[in-house]
Amino acid sequence: MAKTTQHLKPDIALKNYWRDNDRFADFFNAVLFQGKQIIRPDELEDLDTEESSIIEHKKYTESIQASRDTIKIRKKSTAFGIEFVMLGKESQAHIHYAMPMRVMGYDYAAYKKQYDSNAQKYQTSDGMEPDEFLSRMKKTDKFTPVITVVVYYGENEWDGATSLHDMLRIPAEIAAYVNDYKIILVEARKNELVLHNTNNVDFFNLLAILLNKDIPRNKARQKAILYDNKHKPDKSVITAVAGATNSRISLDTFEKGADHMFMDSCTSSFLRSIAEEGIAKGKIEGRAQGIIELGYEVHLSEDDILERLQRKLNVSIQTAQEYLNNFKKTAQ
């Protein structure tokens, strides 16, 4: 029987992985409390993952929908009254240099949604001071805090901004007066998280191995194979690793009825395919970016660039268009 493969979309694979309250609580405890078990899994509840808001202006009204990149898992702690948001990067091979501004926008949308919901209560001025009615908010009203963590799954070290100030040219004399907005960033490839959940430990350990550019690829593959043989990671972990590295998973690598849900040989082969395919994909994307940048430098039309992408990379028009959409902003 021929092998079948499935391309795991990062958003689906990672959302499914992080929906588990035990993993989610363990991760945020590691990020916020150095591993202390402060957030309890049974205190968490799922919230809507889309955030929409309306920005009103005297001359126009604009609707803004904020949808987190790859994954946006939002859970609320019933004990703390805090919204915890996990934001994952969709484009694993690339760093977003405007991330502080994007997180600021996402968090604003979350607060604006709370404000709009709260303001619906005040249709008349009954029982309200004039300033309160004007604000559609009583002085005693309070909103739920939002804590957003950015998880970066790329193999390159993050060299982008981690605060709004990093994105600005600010004279030193006035820097203290310019409001800043900092992000909480976790690099999957290299971090010092104190994790207790076994699945989370395996997840980040495997990513640290497969995304490590400081050791030869063959040694990284061998280390991943040895880790798998020793620790027998859960199927959901392997699936999430495949999604995070934008790899294909072989559907017949899972052995039914085995003591462990993977055969050693199958899993080793699978992990090897993850690393190899990730390397190949990175090389193709690098070539595509070079073709697009050169095309814009010599003032080719987008149709000509698309034709060159198809011909030189032997890809479909749909794939060529995806490359162009991904890289044209940095190339122009």
N, C-alpha and C positions, 0 to 999 in steps of 0.2 A: 504494500500500500504506500503510495507516494506521500511524502511529508507535506503538510500544509503549514502555512505561516500566517500570522496575523500581525498587522502593524498596530502597535498599541499607541493610541493618541495620548500624549502626556496628560492632558486635562482629565481624561477618563481614568487612566491608571492611577494617577496620584490622588484624584478626588476619592476614588474608592478606598485607597489605602488610608488616607487621613480622616475618613469619616468615622473610623473606629475611635471611640471616646478615650479608651485607654492609651492609644498611641498619641492622640492629640494632646491630652492632658500631660503625658510624659514629656512631649516635646516642649510645650510652653513652660512646664516646670523647669526644664533644663535651660531654656533661654532666659527666663525671667528670674528664677530663684536658685540658680546653680544646682539644680537637681533635687532640691527639697520638695517633698510631696505636699505642695500647697493647694494646687488645683486638683480637685477630685473628679474622676470620670463621671460619677453619678450626679455631679452638679451641672454638667454641661447639657445643652440642648441645641439642636440645629436651628439656624436662622436662614432666611432667604439669602441666596448668593448673588442676587442682582441688586444694584442700587441705582435708582433713578431720581432725578431732582429737576425742578423747574427753576431757572434763573430768570427773574423778572427785571425788566428795564423799561424806562418810560416809553421807548419807541418800539420795543419788541419783546417777545417772550421766547426764550430758548429752552428746549428740552434737552437735558443731558443724561445719558445712560452710562453709568460706569460699571464695567464688567471686568473683574480682575483677569489678568493674563491667562496663564495656564490653569491654575486652580485658585479658587477663592473659597476657602472653607471658613464659615463664620459660625462660631459657637458662643453661647452666652452662659456665663457662670451664674446660676441662680443664687449662690451664696454671696459672691462678690458684686453682682450687678454690673459686670464688665463684659464687653464684647471682645472676643479674641479672634483675630483674622489672620489666616495664613495665606500669603500671596506667593505663588510660584511663578517662575519665569517660563514663558512659552518657548522662547528662542534660546535653547540651551547653549548654543555655540556662541552667543553674542551677548554682550553686556549693554544694558540700557543706561545711557549716560544722563538721562533726565529722570531717573527713578525717584529721587526725593520729591520732585514736582508732581509725578504721577501718584505717589502715595499720598501726598498732601491733597490732591484732587479726590482720590478714593475716600479718604477719611472725611473730607468735607462733605462728600455725597452721603456718607453714613450719618453724619450729624444733621445734615439738611433734611434727610428723611425723617429723623426723629423730630426735628423742629416742625416740619409740615404736619406730621401726625398729631403733635401736641397742639398746634395752632387750630386744628379743626374743632377743638373744644370751645373755642372762644368766638362764637358767631355774633354775640352781642356784648355790650360793655357792662352787663349786669355783674355787680360784685367786683369790678376791676377798676383800678386807677386809670386815668387817661393815658399815662405812659405805658402801662401794661397792655391796654387794649391796642394802642398803636403798635406795640411790639408783637402782639398776639402771643404774649408770654408773660406769666406772672413772675414777680420777683423771686418767688419761692420755687419755681419750676427748675428742675435739674434734669440733665440728659445722662445717658449711659456712656461711660468712657469707651473709647475704641483703641485697642492695641494691635497694630499691624506688624507682622514679621515677614520680611522678604526672604524666601529661600531660593538661592541661586544654584542651579544644577549644572553650570558650565564647567568645562575642564580648564579654562584659563582663569588665572587669578583675577578677582574683581578689582579693577582699577578705576571704576567709576565713582561718581559722587556718592557720599553717604549723608549729605546734608544739603539744604538749599544754599547755604553760604558757599559750598564747594562749587556751585554752578554760577556764582555771581562774581563780577569784578567790583570789589568793594574797597574804597580807600580805608585804610586802617583807622583814620580819625572818626569815621561814622559807622564802622562795623557793628558797634554795640547797639546802634539804634535800628539796625535792619533785622527784622524778625527772621529767625532761623527755623528750619523744619528738618529734624533728623529722622533717619530711618533705622530700624533694627534689621541688620543683614546677617544671614547665616549662609555660609558657603558649604554646600554639601561635600565638596572635594576635600576640605580641610577645616576642621572646627574642633573646639574643645568642650563640646556639650557633655554634660554628665547625665547620661540616659540610663534608665532602669528597665524600660520595656525591652524584652529580648528582640522583638521584631524591629524596633527602632535601632537598636544596636547593630543588628545584622544589616539593616538598610543602609545606614550611614557608613558602616565599615566597608561594605561592598562598593559603594559609590567612591569612597576614598581610594580604594584600590584601582578601580577602573578609570577614574578621572585623573589619576596621578601622572603628570607629564614628566616627572623627574626620574622615572625609571623606564627602562626599555619596555616596549609593548609586550614582548614575549614573557618577560618576568612578571608584568602586571597580570597577564592572563594566568600564569602559573599560580600566582598568589591567590587570585580569585578562585581558581579550581581547588586549591588546598583549603581555602577558607570554607568553601561550600562542602567539601567532603568531611570536614571536621565539625562544622556547626549545623549542617542540614537546615538552612533557612527555610522559613515557611513559603508556600507557593505565592502568597500575596506579596511577600517581600521581593521575590524574584520578578514578579509581574510589575511591581512599582519601580524596581531598578531598571527594567526594560523600558518602561514609560519615561522615566526621568532621563535616560540616555538616548531616547528616541530610536529604539531598536525594534527589531522584529523578534517575535517569540514563536518557537516551533510548537504547534498545538499537540504534537504527539510525543513531546518529551515528558509528559506527565504519566507515570505508570500507575494504573489503577490497582488498588488492593495491596500496594506495597507498604512496608512499615513506615517508610518515609515517602512523601508524595513525589519525590524525584528519584530516579535511578542515578547513581553516582556518575556513570558514564554519560547519561543523557544531560544531566545538569552541567557537567563539566563542558560538554560540547556546546550547551546553550550559552554558558558564560563566555566561552571562547568566541561564539558568534556575536555576542553583544559587543565585545571589545573590537573585533575585526570590523564589524559593520559601522561602529561609531567612527573608527579611523577613516574608513572609505567615505562615509558621508561627509566628514569634515573636509577631506581633500576635495570632494566635488563642490561643496559649498565655497571653498576657497577659490577654486577655479572660476566658479560662477561670479563671485564678487569681483574678481580681476577682470573678467570679460565685460561686466557691466560698468565698472569704473573707467576702463579704457574706452568703452563706447561713448560714454558721456564726455570724456576728455577730447575725443576727436569729433564730437558733435553729431554722432549717429542718431537717427530717429529710434524711437522705442521699438518699432517694427523691425528695424535692422538688427537691433540688439537681441530681440527675441529670436530672430532667425539664426544669429550667430550662436546663441545659447543652445538651441536645438541641434545645430549641426556639430558644434564642437564637443558637446557633452552627451549627444545622442539621447536627448530627453524629449518628452512630449511638450506640446505647446502649453498645456496646463502647468507642468512643472517649471517650464521656462518662465511663465508669468509669475509663479510663486517666488522664484528667485529674484525677479525684477522688482516685485513688490517689496521684498524683504530688504534689498540692498540699494534701491535707487535713492533713498533719502540720504544715505551716507556718501553716495557716489556723486550726487549733484553739487 
